[in-house]
């Protein structure tokens, strides 16, 4: 062998075989970063025997003698399965991403430092009960107990060359502030609106946005900070913070309409999709605590789930809880702003951001820390300093920065609530994020409760930045707790929340100007009413079918308009034929759904982008105008086509509506031919649309991205119950980066115990070597469920036993 193939033999002996052995050894070493299920009890800082079990899906069941031991065990389990995620969450909240990712994340770090989430968390800590504080401390101790075992770290730590620091209770509270930030996007709407108001006519604003805006009262300088939207895009795309109509679906139905005679609840929160999911399924049983459902990694409580007496879900209320304030500067002293009839000094502090040297780091000198000066006013931090140096700085007023924010206490108390009254009382000190909580209980009651501080304003509606020097725009307080929106056992037999307006016009307080389109709520109500009117009891399976529903009611009007287009040739006739019988269902296998979505996208671009190019240069358009265009729904496209006042198209010529409509069709047919072939019968929405679970940071490294990220073909649309956005990627199709993070259905069983069917969007583990890293991706896409068992954590489970030191 060596004589016949000397070079090949030497290569195999000295290169290939050693390389394979090295890979095998490395794989074996990294496998040790997974939870060790060796059956050996472990001595820990628990007060009694505590059992952590995992089922076939990796779902965790904890049984402990005390509640604090249960919280400890959850921290330990989170650290076993999601250690890299915990590290990223903490660094994001601290503003310390640049220490590991370099200069590309300096602006994100500066943003978080400016918000001052840790100072706010420290203030919140002092307003928590001793019991709530103890749960956070126990959880932190559980994470640190895992670190104290000096485990082999997941691959991300080894590749990035870092080790995790001990976890602190404030890390959990700061992460809860980031979660609140995720659901509060009002300030970005104000920036986007202020851009639109400078470059669109009133009629164009009405067509494109659905409302009109005036900047006359704000005193905002002519230079609008368009570059703010670049930061927003980075936060949304890279760190999954925010998004259009971030929220959820949730509904509850009276037991009289349910099979089995017990009320039932369905919930599926919508957030930016990532690998792994933000959520982690767990069942916690202590001395008094007996709760299960979905936890947020980084926090010890069941956020959405059930205890022995009640079950709850939630959606974003879409409340306007942020205001940007344009401050007036003293012309003789730039360190002062006008407040309460006098010049007042800015608060100021200096933050130092560590920055990793550019690659290759070993060949470069360490970077000097970046120092930023953070200014504050009575309204809040001067956030404009992060983006632009404006003559008139803007401060952020945000409820989550209130010093007495005790929101964590509410979710802690939910674990022990027993009825509607104690459920409501749990939220008395709750601040942010503003949520619509949906409720059922063992007594067969059901309802919804809007929770969170919502500001009262003498003037203004939060549409644009407002003058900070004018006291009429200041907050005068909050909607009183007794007046928070609520519904209990309504005659309809059900409640629905889908980020739609939760109150009618008789409600005496202003909540928001930016509700989600009503299509999802209407579709949920439509399906429930159809079944109730039929006299056939609803089942848990029906709830599952509803969560899988991809019909988009918002498409109906534009679809009817597009159906009027006559084909110009046989090619167009074959492509357009499926639209005639299509009902707006964005199913994965639908050719009509593919054509409708692609045609609508090109139609919006030709109507809006081409018309508005003349208003400002292309770089600004990329940051601001494109965002408005992408977010324009089907109703806005139809308004532009039919409302001649907006001037989007003309009666005749190249800019006629008919010409634009046909040119957009040509664009769509050409795109689909390139991506899916020339035969329209082989087109499908799932053939060009896929759910994308990105990994941070390795989705940005092409050579290893396939190992860490996941993609799966999917259906759905932005306004279907099964929510799915679709961001067009050149040569890569339509990428869904936003949707349900988990799905859950709960109903009391005949034995009086709540049954819980759920499925996470990715998997229980954040370790790429685990079989539970992505084992839920396909079942989740297919809207399959697993039942969370209520039995003690024993028998047939992978089990870890913790014993007192």
Buried (B, 14 or more C-beta within 10 A) or exposed (E): EEEEEEEEEEEBEEEEEEEEEEEEEEEEEBEEBBBBEEEEEBEBBBEEBBBBBBBEBBBBBBBBBBBBBBBBBBBBBBBBBBBBBBBBBBBBBBBBBBBBBBBBBBBBBBBBBBBBBBBBBBBBBEBBEEEBBBBBBBBBBBBBBBBEEEBBBBBBBBEBEBEBEEBBBBBBBBBBBBBBBBBBBBBBBBBBBBBBBBBBEBBBBBBBBBBBBEBEBBBBEEEBBBBBBBBBBBBBBBBBBBBBBBBBBBBBBBBEBBBBEBBBBBBBBBBBBBBBBBBBBBBBBBEEBBBBBBBBBBBBBBBBBBBBBBBBBBBBBBBBBBBBBBBBBBEEEEEBBBBEEEBBEBEEEEBEBBBBBEEEEEEEEEBEEBEBEBBBBBBBBBBBBBBBEBEBBBBBBBBBBBEEBBBBBBBBBBBBBBBBEBBBBBBEBBBBBBBBBBBBBBBBBBBBBBBBBBBBBEEBEBBBBBBBBBEEBBBEEBBEBEEBBBBEBEEBBBBBBBBBBBEEEEEEBBBBBBBBBBBBBBBBBEBBEEBBEEEEBBBBEBBBEBBBBBBBBBBBBBBEBBEEBEEEEEEBEBBBBBBEEBEBBBBBEBBBBBBBBBBBBBBBBBBBBBBBEEEBEEEBBBBBBBBBBBBBBBBBBBBBBBBEEBBBBBEEEEBEBBBBBBBBBEBBBEBBBEBBEEEBEEBBBBBBBBBBBBBBBBBBEEEBBEEBBBBBBBBBBBBBBBBBBBBBEEEEBBBBBBBBBBBBBBBBEEEEBBBBBBBBBBBBBBBBBBBBBBBBBEBBBEBBBBEBBBEEBEEEBBBBBBEEE
